[in-house]
């Protein structure tokens, strides 16, 4: 399966602080020591990133009863599917879909975990670099496929990931992992549908002449209405 590896994750201190749930402006004025820790985490964390995106394109065969039947054009096999209210709502008009898993690898995660027991502040900051990096990688990956679609005169849907309203983690993660050989990028799914490394994201993007975006990603997030950064992420997506 194709793997994209050429990514430039230009993270800033602000990205790290937001990943910690903090307001960068408030932290700069009230807790300047945390800025130094975030800067340290960036210097240490960026060389540990190994961003990769595993993906596969499938063609849409049909949609019935919230079940999207898809097939691989190369093998012409159509036993694959995605299902759920969110899938039906957004991917029904699509002609093709891109299924992807984005990961930054395990190195940063392992070092951050070790630091948590001895230097928790630094460990938390380093872990936040990983969170910000995986988020940025997913955004860049979606932008990449959206740009490709645009050159062909096609539209794209919202990027959908398990855990959004209408597509639970329990339902969505196994569906995605059945469509991709995640071993190629050393990502696995456990019995609780959690990915390892944890700084990984799984996504689906619909493509087609009528695959128009409806709403924003934040509209389908379980934190909608209480997340203080929803406007920030909506602009980035």
C-alpha positions in Angstrom: 0.0 0.0 0.0 1.2 3.6 -0.7 3.0 5.4 2.2 3.6 9.1 2.1 6.7 10.2 4.1 7.7 13.7 2.9 6.1 15.9 5.5 7.2 19.2 7.0 5.6 19.6 10.5 6.5 23.2 11.3 5.3 23.2 14.9 5.5 26.2 17.1 5.4 26.8 20.8 1.7 27.9 20.4 0.9 24.4 18.9 2.4 22.7 21.9 0.6 24.9 24.4 -2.8 24.4 22.7 -2.1 20.6 22.7 -1.8 21.0 26.5 -5.2 22.7 26.7 -3.6 26.1 27.5 -4.1 29.6 26.0 -0.7 30.7 24.6 -1.3 34.4 25.4 -2.2 33.7 29.0 0.7 31.4 29.5 3.2 33.9 28.1 2.0 36.6 30.5 1.5 34.5 33.6 3.7 31.4 33.3 6.8 32.2 31.3 8.6 29.2 32.7 6.2 27.0 30.8 7.2 28.7 27.6 10.8 27.6 28.2 9.6 24.0 28.8 7.6 24.0 25.6 10.6 25.4 23.7 12.7 22.6 25.1 10.1 20.0 24.2 10.1 21.3 20.6 13.9 21.1 20.3 14.0 17.6 21.7 10.8 16.3 20.1 11.1 17.4 16.5 14.0 15.1 15.7 12.1 12.1 17.1 9.2 12.5 14.7 8.8 9.9 12.0 5.6 11.1 10.2 4.1 8.6 7.7 0.7 8.3 6.1 -0.5 4.9 4.9 -3.5 5.2 2.5 -5.6 3.3 0.0 -8.1 4.5 -2.5 -11.4 2.6 -2.9 -14.3 3.1 -5.3 -17.9 3.4 -4.1 -20.3 0.7 -5.3 -23.5 1.5 -3.5 -25.0 2.9 -0.3 -27.9 1.1 1.5 -29.1 1.2 5.1 -26.1 3.3 6.2 -23.7 0.8 4.7 -21.3 2.0 2.0 -20.1 -0.8 -0.2 -16.7 -0.2 -1.6 -14.2 -2.0 -3.8 -10.5 -1.9 -4.9 -10.4 -1.2 -8.6 -7.2 -3.1 -9.0 -8.6 -6.4 -7.7 -12.3 -5.5 -8.4 -13.2 -7.0 -5.0 -16.3 -5.5 -3.4 -16.5 -7.3 0.0 -15.3 -4.1 1.8 -17.6 -1.6 3.5 -17.9 1.3 5.9 -21.1 1.9 7.9 -22.7 4.3 10.3 -25.0 7.4 10.2 -22.0 9.7 9.6 -20.7 7.6 6.8 -24.1 7.6 5.1 -24.5 11.3 5.5 -21.2 12.4 4.1 -19.9 9.6 1.8 -23.0 8.7 0.0 -22.4 11.2 -2.9 -18.7 10.2 -3.2 -17.4 8.2 -6.1 -14.2 7.3 -4.4 -12.8 7.4 -0.8 -9.4 7.7 0.6 -8.8 5.7 3.8 -5.7 6.6 5.7 -3.7 6.1 9.0 -1.4 8.9 10.0 1.3 8.3 12.6 4.4 10.1 13.9 6.0 6.8 15.2 6.8 5.5 18.6 10.1 7.2 19.5 8.8 10.4 21.0 6.0 8.6 22.8 8.3 6.2 24.5 10.7 9.0 25.7 7.8 11.1 26.9 6.4 8.2 28.8 9.7 7.6 30.6 10.0 11.2 31.5 6.5 11.3 33.1 7.8 9.4 36.2 10.9 11.6 36.7 10.3 14.9 35.1 6.5 15.1 34.6 6.4 18.7 33.4 8.9 17.9 30.6 7.2 14.6 29.9 3.9 16.3 29.5 5.3 19.0 27.2 7.0 16.3 25.1 3.8 14.3 24.9 2.1 17.5 23.8 4.5 17.9 20.9 3.4 14.5 19.8 -0.2 15.4 20.0 0.3 18.6 18.0 2.4 16.8 15.4 -0.1 14.0 14.8 -2.9 16.6 14.5 -0.8 18.7 12.0 0.1 15.6 10.0 -3.6 14.6 9.6 -4.5 18.1 8.5 -1.6 18.2 6.0 -2.6 14.7 4.7 -6.2 15.8 4.1 -5.0 19.0 2.4 -2.7 16.9 0.1 -5.6 14.7 -1.1 -8.0 17.7 -1.4 -5.4 19.5 -3.6 -5.1 16.3 -5.8 -8.9 16.1 -6.1 -9.1 19.8 -7.0 -6.7 19.4 -9.9 -9.1 16.8 -11.4 -12.1 19.1 -10.9 -13.4 17.1 -8.0 -14.7 18.0 -4.5 -13.9 16.4 -1.2 -16.0 15.7 1.9 -15.1 16.5 5.5 -12.4 14.2 6.8 -14.2 11.7 9.0 -12.5 9.8 11.8 -13.9 7.3 14.4 -15.1 9.0 17.5 -17.1 11.7 15.6 -20.9 11.8 16.3 -22.5 9.1 14.2 -19.4 6.9 13.9 -18.1 5.5 17.1 -14.6 4.4 17.8 -15.8 0.9 18.4 -17.5 0.7 15.0 -15.1 2.9 12.9 -11.6 1.8 13.9 -12.1 -1.9 13.0 -13.6 -0.8 9.7 -10.6 1.3 8.8 -8.1 -1.3 9.9 -9.8 -3.9 7.8 -9.1 -1.7 4.8 -5.4 -1.0 5.5 -2.4 -3.1 6.3 -1.3 -1.0 9.3 1.7 -3.3 9.9 3.4 -1.5 7.1 3.8 1.6 9.3 4.0 -0.3 12.6 0.6 0.8 13.8 -1.7 -1.7 15.6 -5.2 -1.7 17.1 -5.9 -3.4 20.4 -9.1 -5.0 21.7 -10.4 -1.7 23.0 -9.9 -0.1 19.6 -7.0 2.0 20.7 -4.1 2.6 18.3 -0.5 2.0 19.1 1.5 4.2 18.9 -1.1 6.5 20.5 0.0 9.5 18.4 -1.8 8.1 15.4 -5.0 9.1 13.6 -7.3 7.2 11.2 -9.3 9.1 8.7 -11.6 8.7 5.7 -12.1 11.3 2.9 -14.7 11.2 0.2 -14.0 12.4 -3.4 -16.3 13.0 -6.3 -17.9 15.7 -8.5 -20.8 16.1 -6.0 -18.9 15.3 -2.7 -19.4 18.7 -1.3 -18.3 19.6 2.2 -21.3 19.9 4.6 -20.5 21.9 7.8 -17.3 21.7 9.7 -15.5 18.9 11.5 -16.2 20.5 14.9 -20.0 20.2 14.2 -19.6 16.4 14.6 -17.2 16.4 17.5 -18.5 15.2 20.9 -16.8 18.3 22.4 -18.7 20.7 20.2 -19.9 23.6 22.3 -17.4 23.2 25.1 -14.1 23.1 23.3 -12.5 26.5 23.5 -10.3 25.7 20.4 -13.0 24.6 18.0 -12.8 27.7 15.9 -9.0 27.3 15.7 -9.3 23.7 14.4 -12.1 24.5 12.1 -9.9 27.1 10.3 -7.0 24.6 10.1 -9.0 21.7 8.7 
